[in-house]
Amino acid sequence: MDEMDDVRDSPGEGGLTKRLQTELEILHRHVLMLQTIKANEPIGIIRLAELLRHPQHKIRYSLRILEQEGLIRPSPEGAVSTDKVKEFIPQLESVLRDMETTVRKLRETLGFNPHMPP
């Protein structure tokens, strides 16, 4: 079961924005896991769950995604980061800057002052 199965697309329930919020929360968890793995490698599922206070099924899901992206690899002692992390961090920073620009433009479109919280 994919984590996105829980997202509803009904406008009355915030479906237009709920998917984005959910994806950002998942990305945040993946990045926290990557940082935790890098700081504690090798590290196993149980220890990751204890450190991050996430259920083991979410830890497994994130481990699978991070491994598919080539950012971690399994070892007999637990997960370890790969050299690909060095490329990923600047790429993520660039994507986040682009997202900030898009959010600023959206706020301007809606008539919000981009320099002041609503």
N, C-alpha and C positions, 0 to 999 in steps of 0.2 A: 504494500500500500504506500503510495506516494504522499508526502506531507501536504501536497496541494489538494488532496481529496477533500479536506475539511473546508476549503474556501468556497463560499457561496457567491453567486454572481447576481443576486437580486439587488437592484438599486436601493430598495428600502432597508437593506441590511448593510449598506456600504460596499456592495460588490464591486463597484467601479474602482475603489481604492484598496479594498481588502487584499486583493492578490498582490499588489505592490508592497503593502505593509508586511505581508507574510513572507514574501521573497526576501525583503530586506532583513527581517528577523533571522531567517535561515542563513543568509550570507553572513550576518554578524556572528552567528554561532559557528559557522565554518571557519571564519577568520580567528575567532577566539580559540577554537580547537587547534588550528594550525600554529598559533603562537604558543599554546600550551605544549603541543608536541615538540616544537622546536626547543623550548626551554627545558623539557624534561625527558628528551628522547634517550633511549627507547621507552615507550609508555604503552600500557595496555588499556583495554576498554574500561575495566573496573576503576582503575586509578583516574582515567579521564573523567568518568562519571562522578567520582568523588570530588575532584578538583573543580569541575565546572558546574556541579550540581544539576546535571541533566540526566534524564532517564537513559538507560543503556540503549534502548532502541533508537533514540535520537543520536547518540554517540555513534552507533553503527552506521546509521544513514550518512552522517557527516564524513565518517571515515571512508565509506564507499565513494562518495563524491570527490573527496580530496585525493583518493587513490586514482580514480578515473581521470582526474585532471593532471596526474603525474606529480602532485605536490608532496605526497607522502608515499612510502612503500612499507609493506609489512616486513617484519624481521622476527626471528624466533623469540626475541625479548619484548616485542611490541612495535608500534608504529614509529617510524623515523622520517624526518623531512628529507626532501631531495634538493638538488641544486636548482631545480626549476622555481623554487620559492624566491630566489633572488630576482628572477624576471617578473614573477607574479606581483610582488609588492608595488613596484613602480607602475605597473599596468593598472592595478586596482586603484592606486592614487589618481591616475589619469581619468579613469572611469568615474570616480567619485567627484572629481572636479567638474567633469561634463554634466553629471547629474545635478550638482549644485547650480550650475548655469541654467539648466532646464527648469529646476524648481524656482529659481529667481524669476525667470521669464513667465512661468505659470502664475506666480504670485502677482506679477505686474499685470498680467492679463486679467486677473480677478480683481484688480484695483487695490491690492495690498501694497503698502510701502515696503520695498524690499529690504530696508534697513531697520525696520521696526517690527517686532512681533505683533500679531493681531491682538 
